Amino acid sequence: MENQMENKLLLSDLSAVDRVAFYKKTYAHVAGGVLVFILFEYLLLQSDAIINFALSMTQGWRWLLMLGGFMFITNYAENMAMKSEDKNKQYLAFGLYILAEAFIFVPLLYIVINLLPEGTKVLNQAAIVTLSLFTGLAAVVFVTKKDFSFLRTGLTIGFFIALGLIAAGAIFGFDLGLWFSVAMCLLAGGSILYQTSNLVNKYSTDDYIPAALGLFASLMLLFWYILQIFMSRD
């Protein structure tokens, strides 16, 4: 992997025009990922069998099994996108990850849309806040030009702690509550800063698909917990 990166031209070595072209490609793919996610989600929510199965996987050890499967697919997709130079495989990895995200969102979005008063309004508000925060955090990186790679260790520790709390909550049956969602939003925000910083410091000119996948993953994590916060108000 390191030898591959040594043979690639990093964005920091390119002109401003070439970097802007890469950013446009990357964020166009993030936007495309969001549209594909919406399409997948719409199709999945049309199937009662899929909805019932997804809802059945939200309790106890089944939720841990579902999260484990999602993490496995995430790791597989990220490795495929990053290690393969074949654009078709990179797109396949991105599509696979988007489908996994769409499936894990099924129970949450079903509850919001069908069981909450003004569920559609809540969903739209959460989406607007998520996109606003995502745009603002990305702007911080581009305006300040600060390298946020130092966040990696803290994010790794934070995610392991979060997984431990989620596992404990699933096993012992307690609700993690509002403050956990707030903390996860902060963690997702840090991940967006880190992933955006990587656009210059980690990726090469051909890596716009894995770069988009990383940003999309952070965006969806932020959306998940912002939606949880909005749900707690009702």
Secondary structure, 3 states (H helix, E strand, C coil): CHHHHHCCCEHHHCCHHHHHHHHHHHHHHHHHHHHHHHHHHHHHCCCHHHHHHHHHCCCHHHHHHHHHHHHHHHHHHHHHHHHCCCHHHHHHHHHHHHHHHHHHHHHHHHHHHHHCCCHHHHHHHHHHHHHHHHHHHHHHHHHHCCCCCCHHHHHHHHHHHHHHHHHHHHHHCCCCHHHHHHHHHHHHHHHHHHHHHHHHHCCECCCHHHHHHHHHHHHHHHHHHHHHHHHHCC
